[in-house]
């Protein structure tokens, strides 16, 4: 005589491939959204670094003025903080090197400045690297 077993469903432990694909898809969407949301944070950090660099350069320019009696001319530029300009009678090196902005461009320098003629102006070309565009940063911006 044959004995038959009752029809039982065998329940496997673990996840199906479809469940794993769905979970990985959800995780990918969350990570994508987080990365997109953090995109502006990196740019803001570079703007903050530029502001700090401008303050540091401004302090060096003030020390230059104390020693030389005036700010460097536009033609002498920020290089006057590192190398003695021909026109300087009294001079002391105030920096070992002029930093570049966070976008790897040289800072610009003007004296007199465009907005405040009695003061110097330090300019960063901003993310696009082109001077005269709306993303430029200036030490004379309020």
C-alpha positions in Angstrom: 0.0 0.0 0.0 1.2 3.5 -0.9 1.4 6.1 1.6 0.9 9.6 0.4 2.1 12.6 2.1 -0.2 15.6 2.6 0.4 18.3 0.1 2.6 20.8 1.9 4.0 24.0 0.5 7.7 24.2 1.1 8.5 27.7 2.3 12.0 28.9 1.5 13.8 31.3 3.7 15.4 34.4 2.3 14.6 36.9 -0.4 13.6 36.4 -4.0 15.6 38.1 -6.7 12.7 40.4 -7.5 12.5 41.6 -3.8 16.3 42.3 -3.9 16.1 44.2 -7.1 13.3 46.4 -5.7 15.2 47.1 -2.5 18.4 48.0 -4.5 16.3 50.2 -6.7 14.9 52.1 -3.8 18.4 52.5 -2.3 19.7 53.8 -5.6 16.9 56.4 -5.8 17.6 57.6 -2.3 21.4 57.9 -2.9 20.7 59.7 -6.2 18.5 62.2 -4.5 21.0 62.8 -1.7 23.9 63.3 -4.2 21.7 65.8 -6.2 20.8 67.6 -3.0 24.5 67.9 -1.9 25.6 69.2 -5.3 25.3 72.8 -4.2 27.2 72.2 -0.9 30.5 71.8 -2.8 30.0 75.0 -4.6 29.1 76.9 -1.4 32.3 75.5 0.2 34.4 76.9 -2.6 32.7 80.3 -2.3 33.5 80.3 1.5 37.1 79.4 0.7 37.3 82.3 -1.8 36.0 84.7 0.9 38.6 83.4 3.3 41.4 83.8 0.7 40.3 87.3 0.0 40.5 88.2 3.7 43.9 86.7 3.9 45.1 88.6 0.8 43.5 91.7 2.2 45.5 91.4 5.4 48.7 90.9 3.4 47.9 94.0 1.3 47.3 96.1 4.5 50.8 95.0 5.7 52.2 95.9 2.4 50.7 99.3 2.6 52.2 99.8 6.1 55.6 99.0 4.8 55.5 100.6 1.4 53.2 103.5 2.1 50.6 102.6 -0.5 48.9 99.6 -2.1 50.5 97.9 -5.1 49.3 99.2 -8.5 47.1 97.2 -10.7 50.1 96.5 -12.9 52.2 95.2 -9.9 49.2 93.1 -8.8 49.3 90.5 -6.0 52.8 89.4 -7.1 54.0 92.5 -5.2 53.3 90.6 -2.0 55.8 87.9 -3.0 58.4 89.7 -5.1 59.7 93.2 -4.6 58.3 95.6 -7.2 60.8 98.0 -8.9 58.8 101.0 -7.6 58.9 100.0 -3.9 61.3 101.9 -1.7 60.4 100.1 1.5 59.2 96.6 1.0 58.8 93.4 3.1 57.6 90.1 1.7 54.2 89.4 3.2 53.4 86.1 1.4 55.5 83.2 0.2 53.1 82.5 -2.7 49.8 84.0 -4.0 47.1 81.3 -3.7 44.8 80.4 -6.6 41.1 80.3 -6.1 39.3 77.0 -5.5 38.6 76.7 -9.3 42.4 76.9 -9.9 42.4 80.4 -11.4 44.7 83.3 -10.4 43.0 86.0 -8.3 42.7 89.3 -10.0 43.7 92.6 -8.4 42.8 96.2 -9.0 43.7 99.4 -7.3 41.7 101.5 -7.3 38.7 99.2 -7.1 35.6 99.5 -9.3 33.0 100.0 -6.6 35.1 101.7 -3.9 37.9 103.6 -5.6 39.8 104.3 -2.3 40.2 100.6 -1.7 41.8 97.6 -3.5 39.7 95.0 -5.1 40.5 91.3 -5.2 38.6 89.3 -7.9 37.9 85.6 -8.4 36.6 84.6 -11.9 34.3 82.1 -10.2 33.3 78.6 -11.4 33.3 79.5 -15.1 36.8 80.9 -15.1 35.8 83.9 -17.2 36.2 87.4 -15.9 33.3 89.8 -16.2 30.5 87.3 -15.8 27.9 87.2 -13.1 29.5 84.4 -11.1 32.6 86.5 -10.4 33.4 87.2 -6.8 34.9 90.5 -5.6 36.3 91.6 -2.2 34.2 94.8 -2.7 30.9 92.8 -2.8 28.8 93.4 0.3 
